[in-house]
Amino acid sequence: MDELLKLAKKEKLGELELAWAEAVAREDADVAALLQAPKVLCDRGRRDTAETLVWYLIDALRERGALDQALDAARGGARLMPRSDVLREALAELYAEARSDRDDVESLVRLTLRSSGLPADEALAALEKALALHPGSYVLDPRDGAVGRVEAFDVEKGGLVVNMGDSEKPYSVAFVGRLELVDEDDFRALSIFERDRVARLADEDPEELVQLVLATLGKRMELRRLKLYLGPLVGSWNKWWARAREVIKRSALIGMTEGSSPSLFLRKKPLTHGERLLRKFAQLQEPVQKLAMALHVMQEARDHGSPQPADLQPVIDEVAAVGRSATDNPPLALCAAAVADAIHRSFPDLPRPEGAPQDALARAMGDLPSVPAAVADIDLLAVLLDYVRHTAPEGWPELLASLMPALPRQVCAKAAHQLAAAGEGAALGRACSEILNLPDRTPGALAWLWRDATGQSPIVPDSVDRVELVVRQLVELADLVRASGLSEDVRREQLAELRSALFVRDARPLREALEGASAHQIGIIKGLAEYNAGLTDNMRGIVTDILRVLQPSLFVRRVNPWEEDVVYTTEAGMERRRAELEQLVHVRLPEVMREIGQAAQFGDLSENAEYSAAVEERGRLAERAGRMQEELAEARPITREMAETDHVTVGSRVRARNLLSGQEQTFTFLGPWDADPDRGIMAYNAPLGLAFMGKQVGDEVDYRAGTEERRWEVLATEPGV
């Protein structure tokens, strides 16, 4: 390497190129050391030669199959020569090849490295940050300190769409590289997007909740500051703190000073992760959580040597005890046996106590599809697949096939690959058919089936109808929005999973599937997508654009009898909206301003979490107030004169007969701020209102909501104001 540097400094280019070829040919070539020679050339203005040397190095490494080293060389070259089109293109090709596991890698490369608007080094930083981000991850905008959740990379918008809690915010590719990735346990993010989890921690594990607050907002905190953050989230603060205080007193991770107004702090020497898992295992009471934690403890001991195998005996005994106590709960008994089997196979020298009786395990094996609903833990279900194969060597393919419709996506994929690898195509085909047709299959199983059927190397049979899969996903999306009994976290997670699957790879698989649809199927899909609350506006637009190309006759432009860019409302509706704005501007915003002033008293503003949080809240409220002001500025009153027409319009009261039930109904179509469905007052610009707009007496109205279709005959219209 010293010789290369000497030749570069003396600008003996011919000799340098020969020596470079010899150095690059060595199997043990050090990329970082080699790049010092091109750096010297760049410093001396010999960029063309430097570019040639780096390209030669990249090409040689690719030829040897050293893709990671080739990427390192290309990155280093791009940073030395950010205006080099040759190195830029080499980087684009290498990333597309190296990250082919990402469905969106081609889109990301196109938006960054193949975009002429960014120098190569900035484009590279944006691409690497984009690849580090995925839907559901949290990011920090350093400009205003706001924390958001990544929704998707939107090629049409040319960048990243981030949910900021009360609105979505697009980030151009040029700015994506400056966003900071936030830990999934960041309290600021949890308090916005996972309030159910925060509430659950407050109830079940106050120690972990306080630890998250301290880790995010400052390793030391006075109790009054802790109350500022947690008070609104835990219900009765005094009752919660009385219980939490006793837990934190015994914590190995959190310290607390004496006195009536103590300070809390993270200890400097926390337990190892394995020791912490072991401690947490000992504190758990709920059997499913205990089994899942036992798996984590075992994996940590196996992979990292902590805790020591000898310390696992209490875990093994507890797992066996769970199995023995679950004689009336076969799914739990089966999962306990699966965990015990996994521990035994990892540590065969440790004793294996007897768990659940065989008759309980046999009953559970006979009703496998009921297990995932009773034991909704991905890690436990994955271990269960291995246990089924291990204990039922003859019948395991049918057992796994019967289980797949009830599994989450990741575990469903594992089961499918096990069947395919074993040549059990018939069992896999039956599982796919059941996932497509069973109404109680999980959204995750449906998402897996679509992703695999439309992927690069599908393992599902060709007999799976891709168009029918689209229909099933659209119905599932609409049902998820309406489903009762789901927590908001679960609902959001399942919606995101299905949306991400359906619109994977810039919706190219969706477009290709619909090209094989009949006119009748396209009509069904149009009805399912048009007013589907499970789709975003952008997603509905994508589906509509695809269908319009395939079946233009289904799309007839409707001319609305009102101005599109204004909001029509009654005087009462306008007053209610003004009152909301008054409350926001004159009550809530001043409160936040006072909080900013109080928070500023805590000291250095650069590390003042209360100050940052209050400033962030002020920004959100101000943005919302601005939107409300714009809406009110554009609002128009609904007058009686507007509604005195021979057809349904804004302000009409309509008497109509439901053609399915024969009953008469009365609807009044007013503004979105007036809507009161219980009194028959509907927003004119909502889906039902749009279906009635323009109709005359005697006309029929068709309205579809998901799979439900309703029809009315218009009997009479009159002004409703």
N, C-alpha and C positions, 0 to 999 in steps of 0.2 A: 504493500500500500504506500509505503514511503516513496518508492520509485515512481508510482503514478502521480503522487503529489508534486514531486520534483519536475517531472515532465510537464505537468499542467502549469506550474509556476513559470517554467521557462518557455511555455507555449510551443513546445516541440510536438506539434499535433500529429504528425505521421507516426512518430515513435509511440506517442501516447495511445493512439488507436490500436496499434499492434499489442502493446502491453495490456491494454484494457481487455481485448479479446481473450488473452491468456488468463487474466485474472477472473473474468466472468465465467470461463469454462470450468473453474474449480468447483467441486461439489460443496466445499465448505466456504464459499464466497460470502463475505460479510457485507450485506447490502448497505448498512449505515456507513461503514468505513469506505466502501466504494464511492458513495455519493459525495464524499469530500472533494474528489477530483473535479466533477462537474461544477461544484460550488466555486472552486478556485477559478474555473473558466468563466463562469457567470460574472464573478467579481472583476474579471479582466475584459468583459465585453464579448467573450467568445460563446455566446448563447447558442448559436447554430451547432457548433461542435458539441457543446454540453448536451443539447437536445438529442443529438445522434447517439452519444454514448449511453444516455439513460434509456432511450428506446431500444438500443441493442441489448442492454441488461434485462429489460422487461421481457423482450422477445425470448431471450435465452432461458430465463426462469420459467416462462410459460411452457416452452418446449420440454423442459424437464419435469413439468407437472407441479412445480413449486408455486402454486397459485397465491398463497399468502405472502410469500417473499416478493412475487411480482407486484402484488398490490402495494406492499411497503415501498418498493422502488418507484412505482408510479406516483404514490402519494408524495414521496420525498421530491421527485422531479417536478411535480405540479407546484409544490411550495417554492421551489427554486425559480421556476419559470411559469408563473401563473397565466401568462398570455400564450402559452404554447398550445396550439390546436392539436398537434400530434399527441402530446401527452394527455391532453383532455380526452381525446377519443379513446386512447388506450385505457384510461381510467374508467370510462363509461363501459367499455366492453368487459373489463375485468370485474367490475361490480355486478353487472348483469349476470356474469357467469358465477361469481363467488356467492352471491346472495339469491340464487334461483329458488331458494326455499320461500322467499317472500313473493306473494302473488302480485304485489304492487311495485316490485323493484324496477320494472321497465318504465312505469309512469314516473317514479321518483327520479330515475336517471334522466329522463327526458326533461323534467322540470328543473333539474339542477345542472348536471354536467353538460347536457346538450342544449342548455339555454344560453344564448349569446349575451344575455344581460348581466351575467356574473363572471368575474375572473375565476380561473380554475380553483384557486385556493379557497375563495369564498363559497363557490359551488360545492367543493369537496366538504367543507365544514357543514353546509346545509344538508347535504346528502347523508353524512354520517350521523347528524343529529336526527334527521328524518327516520333513518333506519333504527335508531335507538328508541324512537317513539312508536307506540302502537295504540290503537283504540282502547281507551280505558286508562292509559297512563296519565299521570299528573305533571303539569308544567307550571313554571313560574315565569311571568312576564317581568323582566327586571326594570322596565320603564315605570310601572306603577305598582309593582309588588303584588299584582293580582295572581291568584292561583286558579288554574282551569283544568279541565279534563279533555284530553284529545278525543275527538269524535271520529275523524277520518281525514285522509288526504283526498282532497277534491280536485281532480284534474281540471275540471271546467273553471273552478275558481282560482286555479294556479297555486294552490298552497294548502296549508293546514287549517282545518276547522276545529276550533277549541270552544267547548262549552264553559262559559264563565259563571254558571250558576243560574242567572236569570236571562241569559241571552247567549247566542253563538257568535263567536268572533273569528273572522278569517285572518290568517297570517300568511303573507306572501313568502315565497321560498327564500327571498333575500333576508327575511327576518327570522326564519325558523332556526337558523344556526345560532341565534342569540338567546333563544328560549332555554331555560334551565330545567332539566329533568328533576322532578320532585319525588321523594320516596313515597311508596304506596301507603305508608303509615303516617304521612305528614298530617298533623292534626288540622291544619288550615283546610286541607282538601277534604278530610273526613267530615268536618263540621258543615261543609257545603253539600257534598255529594253522597256521603254515607252516614247520614244522621241516624238511620236505624242501627248501624253498627256501633256508633257512639253511645246510643241509648242502651244497647245490649251490653256493651262493656261497662257502662255506669252501673248496670244492675248486676252483672255476673263477675266482672273483673276490674274493680276500681283501681287496683294497683297498675294494671297495664294502661288504663286510660290516663292516669296521672303521668305515667312514664312517657306516653306519647306526647302529652302537652309539654313536658319539660324538654324532651328531645327536640321538639319542633321550635319552641318559642323561648328557650333559655334554660340552661341546665340548673339554674337556681331561680326560685320564684317565691314571692311572698304569698301567703294564703289568700289575701284579698285579691291579688291578681288572678290566682287560680279560679276564684269564685267568679270573676269577671268573664272568664272564658267558659266555665262549665255550668255556672248557675242556670242559664237559660235551657240547658240540655238535660239536666238530671232531675227535673221536677222540684221537689222540696229540697233546697240546698242543706238546711240544717239536719234534716233526717238522713240525707245521703252522706253528708260529711261525718256524722256521728258513726256510721257504719264503716265508711272508707278509712277513717282515721285509725281504727283498730287494725285494719288490714295493712296499712302502710307502716305502722309501727313495727310490724314483723317482716317487712320487706328487706330482701338482700340487695335490692337495686336502688331503692329510694331512701334517703335519709331525711329526718325532720328535726328541726330545732325544738327546744322546749318553749313553754309559754302559751298564752291564750291566742297569740297571733304569730304562729310559727312560720318559718320558711321551709320550703321543700327543695331538695336537690338530688341530682343523680350521683350515686357513689362513684368514686374514681376507679375502683377495682370491682367491676361487676363480675358475676359468675360467667363461666364459659357458656356458649350457646347450648351445648349438650347438657351441662349442669342446670341451666335455666329450664330446658325442656323437661328434665327429670323432676325438677321442683314443681313445675307447672302440672306435670302428670300427677304428682302426689296430691295436688290441690283439687283436681277435677273430680266431679261426682257423677256427671251424666255419662252413661255407658258408651254411647257412640263417640263422644268427644274423647273419652278415655282410650278407646281403641285406636282412634286416629292419632292421638298423641303418642301412644305406644309405638306406632309405626315410625313416627318422626324420630323418637328417641333411638329406636333400633337403627334407622338409616344413618343418623348422626354418629352413633357408636361405630357402625360398620365403615363409614366413609371417612371419618375424621378422628376416630379413636377416643372420643369423649362423648358420653361417660365411658368408663372402662367396662368391658364385658361383665366383669364380676358384679358391677353395680346394677346390672339389668335384672337380677333375680326378682326384686320386688315388682318390676314391670311384668315379668313373666307370670308371677303368682296372681297379680291383679287381672291380667287378661284371662287366665284360666278361671278365676272367680267370676268374671263377667259371663263367661260361657256357661258355668254351672248354674248361675242364677237366672239364666235366660231360657229355662225349659218351656215356658209359656210364650216365648218370643223367638220362634225359629229363625227369622232373618238375623237377629242380633247374635244368636248362638252360632250361626254359620259364619258371620263376619269375625267373631271372636276366634273360631277355629282357623280361619284364614290367616289372621294376624299371628296366632301362635305358630302356625306352620311356617310363615315367612321368617319369624324370629329363629325358629329351630333350624331352618335351612341356612340362615346367615351365621348362626352360632351353634353348630351341632354338638359342641362339647357341654353346653349348658343343659341342665335337667329340664324335662318337659312335663309339667304336672298335667293331670287329667282335666279336661274341660267339660264341655257339654256332652250329655249322653247321645249315643248314636241315633236313637229314634228321633230326637229333635233335629239333628243335622239332616237326617233322611227326609223329614217333612219339609225342611227349608229347600233342599235340593229339588224337591218335587214341585215347588212353587217359586222358582227363581225370579220371575218377573215382578213379584211383590217386594223383593229385597230393596231395589233402589229407592222406592218411596219411603221405606222404613229406615234406610241407612243412606241418607243423601250426602255422602262424602266421597269425592272423586278418588282419593288415595285408597280408601277401604274397598271401593268397587273394583279398582284396578287390581288390587291384591286378590280379590275374590275370583277374578278371571283365572289367575294362575292356580289358585286352589282348586277350582273346578276341573281344570285340565289335569292337575296332579292326582286328584282323587277319583275322577271318573274317566279313565283313559279310553273307554269305548264310546260312551255317550256324550262326551263333552261338546262335540260340534252342534248337536241339536240343543243342548242346554244353553250354549252361548247365543245361538240364533234366537231362541225364545227370549233371551235377556236383552238383546240389543235395542229393541224399541223403547225400553224403559231407561236406557243409559244416557248420561250426559255425553256431549260430543267427543271429548278426548277419550273417554273409556270405550265409547262405541267404535271409534276408529281403531283402538287397540284390539278389540274383539274381532273386527272385520279383517284386520291384517293377520291375526292368528288363524282365522278360518281360511283365508286365501293362501297363506304360506303352507298350510297343511293339505291343500288341494280340495277343500270342502266347499266347492262352488255351489252345490245344490243347497246346502244349509245357508250359505251367504245369500243366495237368491231369495230364499224364503224370508230371511230376516229383512232384506230390502223391501220386499212386497208388503210385509207387515208394517214397516216404518212408514211407507207411503199411504197405507190404507187405514191403519188403526187410529181412531180419533184420540186415544189416550196416550199416543207416543209422545216422547218429550220433544220440545223444540230443538234441543241439542242433537238428537238423533236425526231429525229432519235436516238440520244444517249440515251435519256430516254427510248425509246421503247426497245432497245437492253439490257440496264441494267436491266429493269424490267423483260423482257422475260427470261433472263438467271439468274435472282436473286434467292435468297433463298425462297421468298414468292411472286411469280409473281401474278399480278392481271390482266395481259393481257390474252386474250383468247388463248387456245392451238392451234387455227387455224392459228396463226401468224407463218409464215414459217421462222425458224431461219436461214436457209441457205440463203434464199433470203435477209434476213436482213444483213448478212455478205457481200453479193454482193453490196447491196445498200450503205453500209458504205464505202467499198473500192472505189466505183465510186465517192461518195461524197468527200472522201479525195483527190482523184486525181483532181476533179473539183475545190476544194477550192484552190489548189496551182495555178491553171491556171486562176481563176476568176479575172476579172478586176473590178474596182470600190470598192474594199474592202481596208480599211486601214490595214497596217501591224499588228497593235495591234489586230484588229478584226480577221484577218486571223490566227494569231498565237493562239488566244483564241479558235477559232472554231476548228482548227486542234488539239489542245491539248485536247479539250473536246471529240472529236470523238476517238482519239487515246486511251485516258484513258479508254473510255467505251469499245472499241473493245478488248483491252488487259487486262481488269480487272481481278483480282485474278490470276495473272500469266498465263493469256490466257487460263485458264481451260474451261470457257464457250465456247470460240471459238473452242477449240479442240473437245468438246462434240458436238457442233452444226455440225461441219464438218464431224463427224463420220456418220451422217445420210445423207450426200450428195451423189448424183449419180456421176458416172465417168464423165459425161458431165459437171455437175456443178463444179466439182473439176478442170476440164480443164479451165473453165471460170475464176474461182477464181485464178488459177495459173497465167493466163494472166493478170488479174487485179492487182495482187500483185507484179509481178516480177519487173516491172519498174515503180511502183507507187511512184511518188515524194512526195506524202502525207505521206508515211511511212518512218521511219528511217531504216537504214541498219539492225539494230537488229530486228526490227519488221518484215521486209521482211524475215529475216532468220527464225523467229519463224513460220511464215505462211508456208514457204517452207518446214521446217522440218515436220510440221503436214501433209502437202499434200504428201510429199515423203513417209511417213509411210502408208498413206491411198491408194495411187495410184503410186507405184514406177515406173510403166512403162512410166509415163509421164516425167521422169527425166533421160535423157541420158547425160552422162558427155561429155562436149565439150572440146577438146584439142585446146587451143589457139595457133596460130602460132607465138608466141612471148614470151619473158620472162615475167613472171607475176610481178616480184618485181622491174621492172625498168619503167621509163617513156620514151617513144620514142617521139622525136620531131625533127623538122627541125633546122638548124643552126639559122635561123631567130627567131624561137620560143624560142630557148635557149638564144639568145641575149636579147630578150624582158624580159625574166624571170630574167636574170642577172641584167638588168637595174633596174627592180623593186627592186631587192635585194640591189643594190647599193644605190638607193634612200632611202630605209629603213635604211640601216646601216650608210650611210654617211650624210644624211640630217635629217631624222625624229628622229632617236635616239639621235643625238647630240642636237637637239632642246629640246627634253625631258630632257636630262641631264642638259641643261641650266635652264629649268623650275624647276628642282629639286634644283639647286643651288639658284635660286631666292626665291623659296618657303622656303628654309631653313633659309632665313633671317627673317622670320616672328616670330621666337622665339622657344619656347619649342617644339621639334620635336614630342614628345609623344602626343601633342594635336594640331599638325599643319596639318590641313586638306589639304592645298595645297601640302604639302610635301608628304602626304600619297597618294593623287591622282596621283601625278607625278610619284612616285615610282611604283604604280600599273600600270600606262600606260607603263612605261619602261619595266616591266615584261611581259606585253602582247606583246609589239613589239619585245622584245628579243626572246620570244617563237616563234613568227611568223617567224622571221628571221632564227631561227634554223631549222624550218620545211622547209623553202625554200632552205636553204643550203643542207639539206639532199636530197631534191628532185633533185636539180641540180647535186649533187654527183652521184645520181643513174641514171641520164638521159643518153640516148643513141641517137646518130644521126640516122635519117632515111636516108638510102642510096638507090641509084637507084638499086643496086644489090638485096637488100631486096625485092623490088617491082617487080622484073623480074621473075614472077611465072605465072602458069596457073590458079591461083585462087586469090580471093580477099584477100589481106593482108595489113599490115601497109605500107602506101606509095602508095597504088593503086589508080588509077583514074578509075572509073567505069561508063559505060554508061548503063542505065537500063530503061526499059519500065514500067510505072505505069499501072498495069493490071486493075485498076478501071477506070482510065481516058484515057488510051491509049497514054498519052504523054511520051516523052523520057526525062530523067533527067540525069545529070552528077554529080557524087559525087567524091570528093577526100578525102581519109581517112588518115589524118595526126594526129599529137599529140594534147593533150588537150590545149597546149599553142598556137597552130596554128589555132584552130577552128574559123571559120567565116561562119556560116550557110547561111548568105545572099549571099555569093559567092560560096556556095556548098561545103565548106571545113568543114568536120565533124571530130570529135574526134573518133579515132578507138576504144577507150574503152568506148564510150557512148552507150546507148541502141541501137540506129540505126546502129552504126558502128559494134557492136557485132553481130547484125542480118545479116550483109553482110559478115563478116569474114569467110573465107574458101569456099565461093561459087565460082562456075565456070560458064563459059558461058553456057547459057541454063537453069541454075538452077533458081528456084523461091525463093524469099525472103519474109518471113512473118514477119510483125512487128506490134506489138500492143502497143498502148499508151492509157491507161485507157480503155474506151469503143470503141475507134477508132482503126480500123484494116486497115493496108495498105499492098499491095503486089506488088512486082516488078519481072520482068524477067531480068536476067543479059544478056546484049547484047554483051558487050566487056569489057576487062580490059587491062590496060597498066600502066606503072610506072607514078606516079604523081609528081615525084621529079626529 
